[in-house]
Amino acid sequence: MALGAMPSTIGKMIVSRGAGLAGIGLGIGLIVSGIMAPLISSVLYGVRPLDPEVFIAVPVILMVVCFGELHPGVARGQSEPIVALRRES
């Protein structure tokens, strides 16, 4: 923003990068867990290895957490640049 970027552009950039990384991580995690679930079926008690409720609930919860963590970055992107530059860490 100090170089002329709009606050909305900064917010969109933060959200798109965060959502993209979370989506890639969730995709890889679902593939790996789908492959590994039958291998650990002997230690699962009362749960099927490929339980659809778990394979739906966990990614939804992780995406909610991901978007909750993006809020401070978006809020920081909408602050005045001079205030952010003067503020000591």
C-alpha positions in Angstrom: 0.0 0.0 0.0 2.9 2.3 0.6 3.7 1.9 -3.1 0.2 2.6 -4.3 -1.7 -0.7 -3.9 -5.4 -0.5 -3.0 -6.5 -2.0 0.3 -9.0 -4.3 -1.4 -6.3 -5.6 -3.7 -4.1 -6.4 -0.6 -7.0 -8.2 1.1 -7.8 -10.2 -2.0 -4.2 -11.2 -2.3 -3.9 -12.4 1.3 -7.2 -14.4 1.1 -6.4 -16.0 -2.3 -2.9 -17.1 -1.3 -4.1 -18.4 2.1 -7.1 -20.2 0.6 -4.9 -21.6 -2.2 -2.4 -23.0 0.2 -5.1 -24.4 2.5 -6.8 -26.0 -0.5 -3.6 -27.7 -1.7 -2.9 -29.0 1.8 -6.4 -30.3 2.2 -6.3 -32.0 -1.2 -3.0 -33.7 -0.5 -4.2 -34.6 3.0 -7.4 -36.2 1.7 -5.4 -38.2 -0.9 -2.9 -39.4 1.7 -5.5 -40.2 4.3 -7.5 -42.1 1.8 -4.5 -44.2 0.9 -3.4 -44.7 4.5 -6.8 -45.3 6.2 -7.1 -49.0 5.1 -3.5 -49.6 6.4 -4.4 -48.5 9.9 -7.8 -50.2 10.0 -6.5 -52.7 12.6 -6.1 -50.0 15.2 -9.4 -48.2 14.6 -12.1 -49.2 17.1 -15.7 -48.3 16.3 -14.8 -46.2 13.2 -14.7 -47.4 9.6 -11.4 -46.7 7.8 -13.1 -44.6 5.1 -15.7 -42.9 7.3 -17.4 -40.3 5.1 -18.5 -38.1 8.1 -14.8 -37.7 9.1 -13.7 -37.1 5.5 -16.2 -34.3 5.3 -16.1 -32.8 8.8 -12.3 -32.5 9.1 -11.7 -30.4 5.9 -14.7 -28.2 6.7 -13.3 -27.5 10.2 -9.8 -26.9 8.9 -11.1 -24.4 6.3 -13.0 -22.5 9.0 -9.9 -22.3 11.1 -7.9 -21.2 8.0 -10.3 -18.3 7.2 -10.4 -17.4 10.8 -6.6 -17.0 10.8 -6.7 -14.9 7.7 -8.7 -12.2 9.3 -5.8 -10.4 11.1 -3.9 -10.3 7.8 -6.8 -8.7 6.0 -7.4 -6.2 8.8 -3.7 -5.3 8.7 -3.9 -4.9 4.9 -6.7 -2.3 5.3 -4.8 -0.2 7.9 -3.0 3.0 6.9 0.5 2.3 5.7 2.1 5.1 7.6 0.7 3.8 10.9 2.1 0.3 10.1 5.5 1.7 9.1 5.8 3.8 12.3 4.5 1.1 14.7 7.4 -0.7 16.4 7.2 -4.5 16.5 
